C-alpha cells in the first residue's frame, strides 16, 4: 500500500529531522525512554523480524544471512571511523558528509523495506515502524552535528526516497535482492540497538527495558496468530 508507506516515511522523516529537539524534550526522562525503546526494539528483532527473515533465508538461500553481517559491520565501521577521527566531540565537514551519507543510504534501504512490508500487510508495516520511529527519535550520535537545517531536511527525506524507489522498481528487486536489503536493515538495527539504545554499565533503567519487552511481546505474538 503506497499511501501507507508514504505516510510512515513522512512521519519518520519528521522525527529524524527533529530528533535533537525530541531528545532535549525528554530531559531527565531520556534514559527511561531510551531503555523502553531498547526493550521494544529487541523484542521486535528477536521475536518477529529475524525469525521471519531466517525462515525465508533457509527456504531460499542461506547466503542471505551474510547480509545481516554486512549491515552490522557497515554501520559499525562507519560510526567507528567518524568517532575515532572526531576531535573534542565534534566532526569536520568531511566526517559530517560521511556520516550523512551513511544515514541517507541506510534510510533509503529502510524505505524500500517499509514499502515491501506495507504491500504485504498493514500490521507488518506498523510492527516495523514503531520501534524504528521511537529509536530514531531518541537516538543521538556520539559526536555533535553541525549540519545546516537544509542538509538535515534533505537527509530526513531519504526514507521517503526509498519508498518511491521501491515503488518504481519493485518488480525488479523482489526475491533475493529485497530479502538481502531486509537482512541489511536487521544488521544495522541490531548494531544500533546494542550500541546506542541499550545503556551500558550503571546507566539505563532496567525496569523500563523490561516494560518495553512486556508491552511489545504480546503485541507481536498476537499479530503472529492473525
C-alpha positions as CSV (number, residue, x, y, z in Angstrom):
1,X,0.0,0.0,0.0
2,X,1.9,3.0,-1.3
3,X,-0.1,5.6,0.7
4,X,0.7,3.9,4.0
5,X,4.4,3.6,3.1
6,X,4.5,7.3,2.2
7,X,2.7,8.3,5.5
8,X,5.1,6.2,7.6
9,X,8.2,7.5,5.7
10,X,6.9,11.1,6.2
11,X,6.4,10.7,9.9
12,X,9.8,9.0,10.3
13,X,11.4,11.9,8.3
14,X,9.8,14.4,10.7
15,X,11.1,12.5,13.7
16,X,14.5,12.2,12.2
17,X,14.7,16.0,11.5
18,X,13.6,17.0,15.0
19,X,15.4,14.2,16.8
20,X,17.7,16.5,18.8
21,X,14.7,18.6,19.9
22,X,12.9,15.3,20.9
23,X,15.9,14.3,23.0
24,X,16.0,17.7,24.7
25,X,12.3,17.5,25.4
26,X,12.8,14.1,27.2
27,X,15.1,15.9,29.6
28,X,15.7,13.9,32.8
29,X,13.4,11.1,31.4
30,X,15.7,10.5,28.4
31,X,17.2,7.3,29.9
32,X,13.8,6.0,30.7
33,X,12.6,6.5,27.2
34,X,15.8,5.1,25.7
35,X,15.6,1.9,27.8
36,X,11.9,1.5,26.9
37,X,12.8,1.9,23.2
38,X,15.5,-0.7,23.6
39,X,13.0,-3.2,25.1
40,X,10.6,-2.7,22.1
41,X,13.4,-2.9,19.5
42,X,15.0,-6.0,20.9
43,X,11.6,-7.7,21.2
44,X,10.7,-6.9,17.6
45,X,14.1,-8.1,16.3
46,X,14.2,-11.4,18.1
47,X,10.5,-12.3,18.2
48,X,9.4,-11.2,14.7
49,X,11.8,-9.7,12.2
50,X,14.8,-12.0,12.5
51,X,12.8,-15.3,12.8
52,X,10.8,-14.4,9.7
53,X,13.9,-13.5,7.8
54,X,15.6,-16.7,8.9
55,X,12.7,-18.9,7.7
56,X,12.9,-17.1,4.3
57,X,16.7,-17.5,4.1
58,X,16.6,-21.2,4.9
59,X,13.9,-21.8,2.3
60,X,15.5,-19.7,-0.4
61,X,19.2,-19.0,0.0
62,X,21.2,-19.3,3.2
63,X,23.8,-16.8,1.9
64,X,21.2,-14.2,2.8
65,X,22.4,-14.4,6.4
66,X,25.6,-12.7,5.2
67,X,23.6,-9.5,4.5
68,X,22.8,-9.3,8.2
69,X,26.5,-9.4,9.0
70,X,27.1,-6.8,6.2
71,X,24.6,-4.4,7.7
72,X,26.1,-4.8,11.2
73,X,29.7,-4.3,10.0
74,X,28.8,-1.4,7.7
75,X,27.2,0.7,10.5
76,X,29.9,-0.3,12.9
77,X,32.8,0.7,10.7
78,X,31.4,4.0,9.5
79,X,30.5,5.0,13.1
80,X,33.9,3.9,14.4
81,X,35.7,5.9,11.7
82,X,33.7,9.0,12.4
83,X,34.1,8.6,16.2
84,X,37.9,8.0,16.1
85,X,38.6,10.9,13.7
86,X,36.5,13.4,15.6
87,X,38.1,16.0,17.9
88,X,36.6,17.4,21.1
89,X,33.2,15.6,20.3
90,X,32.8,17.5,17.1
91,X,33.2,16.5,13.4
92,X,34.5,18.4,10.5
93,X,32.8,18.8,7.1
94,X,34.4,15.7,5.6
95,X,33.3,13.4,8.5
96,X,29.9,15.1,8.6
97,X,29.5,14.3,4.9
98,X,30.4,10.6,5.5
99,X,28.0,10.4,8.5
100,X,25.2,12.0,6.5
101,X,25.8,9.7,3.5
102,X,25.6,6.7,5.8
103,X,22.3,7.9,7.2
104,X,20.9,8.6,3.8
105,X,21.9,5.2,2.5
106,X,20.5,3.3,5.4
107,X,17.2,5.1,5.4
108,X,16.8,4.7,1.7
109,X,17.2,1.0,2.2
110,X,14.8,1.2,5.2
111,X,12.3,3.0,2.9
112,X,12.4,0.1,0.5
113,X,11.7,-2.3,3.3
114,X,8.9,-0.2,4.6
115,X,7.3,-0.2,1.2
116,X,7.7,-4.0,0.9
117,X,6.1,-4.6,4.4
118,X,3.3,-2.1,3.5
119,X,2.5,-4.1,0.4
120,X,2.3,-7.4,2.4
121,X,0.4,-6.2,5.5
122,X,-0.5,-3.0,7.3
123,X,0.2,-4.8,10.6
124,X,3.6,-5.9,9.4
125,X,4.5,-2.4,8.4
126,X,3.4,-0.9,11.7
127,X,5.3,-3.5,13.7
128,X,8.5,-2.4,12.0
129,X,7.6,1.3,12.2
130,X,7.0,1.5,15.9
131,X,10.5,0.5,17.1
132,X,12.1,2.4,14.2
133,X,10.4,5.7,14.9
134,X,10.9,5.5,18.6
135,X,14.6,4.6,18.2
136,X,15.1,7.4,15.6
137,X,13.5,9.9,17.9
138,X,15.7,9.2,21.0
139,X,18.9,8.2,19.4
140,X,21.9,10.5,19.3
141,X,25.3,10.3,17.7
142,X,28.4,10.1,19.9
143,X,29.5,13.3,18.3
144,X,27.8,16.7,17.9
145,X,26.4,17.5,14.5
146,X,26.8,20.9,12.9
147,X,24.7,20.3,9.8
148,X,22.6,23.1,8.4
149,X,18.8,22.8,8.6
150,X,18.7,22.4,4.8
151,X,21.1,19.4,4.9
152,X,19.2,17.8,7.7
153,X,15.9,18.4,5.8
154,X,17.2,16.5,2.7
155,X,18.6,13.7,4.8
156,X,15.3,13.3,6.5
157,X,13.7,12.8,3.1
158,X,15.8,9.7,2.5
159,X,13.3,7.2,3.8
160,X,10.6,8.7,1.5
161,X,13.0,8.4,-1.4
162,X,13.5,4.7,-0.5
163,X,9.7,4.2,-0.6
164,X,9.5,5.9,-4.1
165,X,12.4,3.9,-5.4
166,X,10.8,0.7,-4.2
167,X,7.5,1.7,-5.8
168,X,9.2,2.3,-9.1
169,X,11.5,-0.7,-9.1
170,X,9.5,-3.2,-7.0
171,X,9.1,-5.7,-9.8
172,X,12.9,-5.7,-10.3
173,X,14.1,-6.0,-6.7
174,X,11.8,-8.7,-5.4
175,X,13.3,-12.0,-4.3
176,X,17.0,-12.2,-3.3
177,X,17.7,-8.5,-3.6
178,X,14.8,-7.5,-1.4
179,X,15.5,-10.2,1.2
180,X,19.1,-9.0,1.2
181,X,18.0,-5.4,1.9
182,X,15.9,-6.7,4.8
183,X,18.9,-8.5,6.2
184,X,21.0,-5.3,5.9
185,X,18.4,-3.4,7.9
186,X,18.3,-6.1,10.5
187,X,22.1,-6.0,10.9
188,X,22.2,-2.2,11.1
189,X,19.3,-2.1,13.5
190,X,20.8,-4.8,15.7
191,X,24.1,-2.9,16.0
192,X,22.4,0.4,16.6
193,X,20.2,-1.1,19.4
194,X,23.1,-2.8,21.1
195,X,25.5,0.1,20.7
196,X,23.2,3.1,21.5
197,X,19.8,2.0,22.7
198,X,20.8,-0.3,25.5
199,X,22.7,1.8,28.1
200,X,26.0,0.4,29.3
201,X,27.2,-0.2,32.8
202,X,25.3,1.5,35.6
203,X,23.4,3.7,33.1
204,X,19.9,2.9,32.0
205,X,16.6,1.9,33.6
206,X,16.2,-1.9,33.6
207,X,12.6,-1.6,34.7
208,X,11.7,0.4,31.6
209,X,13.6,-2.0,29.4
210,X,11.5,-4.9,30.8
211,X,8.3,-2.8,30.4
212,X,9.2,-2.3,26.7
213,X,9.7,-6.1,26.3
214,X,6.4,-6.9,28.2
215,X,4.4,-4.3,26.2
216,X,5.6,-5.3,22.7
217,X,6.0,-9.1,23.1
218,X,2.2,-9.9,23.4
219,X,1.5,-7.4,20.6
220,X,4.0,-9.2,18.3
221,X,2.8,-12.7,19.3
222,X,-0.8,-11.6,18.8
223,X,-0.1,-10.5,15.2
224,X,1.6,-13.8,14.5
225,X,-1.6,-15.6,15.3
226,X,-3.7,-13.5,12.9
